[in-house]
Amino acid sequence: MSRHEGVSCDSCMKANFRGKRYKCLICYDYDLCGTCYEAGATNTRHTPDHAMQCILTRSDFVVWCMLQEIHFKDLRVDFERQ
């Protein structure tokens, strides 16, 4: 799993963290690591009703795409057998 280089979590302050990154679509420059997002981290400017976008690193996205292709290939094989 690669890192989000140059990004810090605005809740725990962890820099260059691994895993999912969540970016607020309302607040300017507000990012959370996956752990803080799952815990529901907020502050005075960022509230729970703000929309967040999940961002994967490029290498994590490539792995996700490969897994999706394998999953859907298996579904096609099962469908063709019926």
C-alpha positions, 0 to 999 in steps of 0.5 A, spaced: 500 500 500 503 506 497 502 513 501 499 519 500 505 523 499 505 531 501 498 530 505 497 530 512 490 528 516 487 534 519 485 530 525 491 526 527 496 530 523 499 524 520 503 525 514 504 521 508 499 516 511 497 509 507 490 507 506 484 511 504 484 519 504 478 523 504 477 530 502 472 534 504 468 537 498 466 543 502 472 545 506 478 548 503 484 543 504 481 539 509 483 531 508 482 525 513 486 519 513 481 513 513 482 511 521 479 519 522 474 518 517 471 512 520 471 515 527 467 521 524 472 526 526 470 533 525 472 540 528 469 547 528 469 548 520 468 541 518 462 538 520 459 531 519 454 534 513 459 535 509 460 531 503 467 527 502 470 524 497 475 518 497 481 518 494 486 512 493 493 512 491 495 511 484 498 504 485 492 502 490 487 504 484 491 499 479 490 494 484 482 495 485 481 495 478 485 488 477 481 486 483 474 488 479 476 485 473 477 478 476 471 479 480 467 481 474 470 475 469 468 470 475 461 473 474 461 472 466 463 465 467 458 463 472 453 467 467 455 463 461 454 457 465 447 458 466 
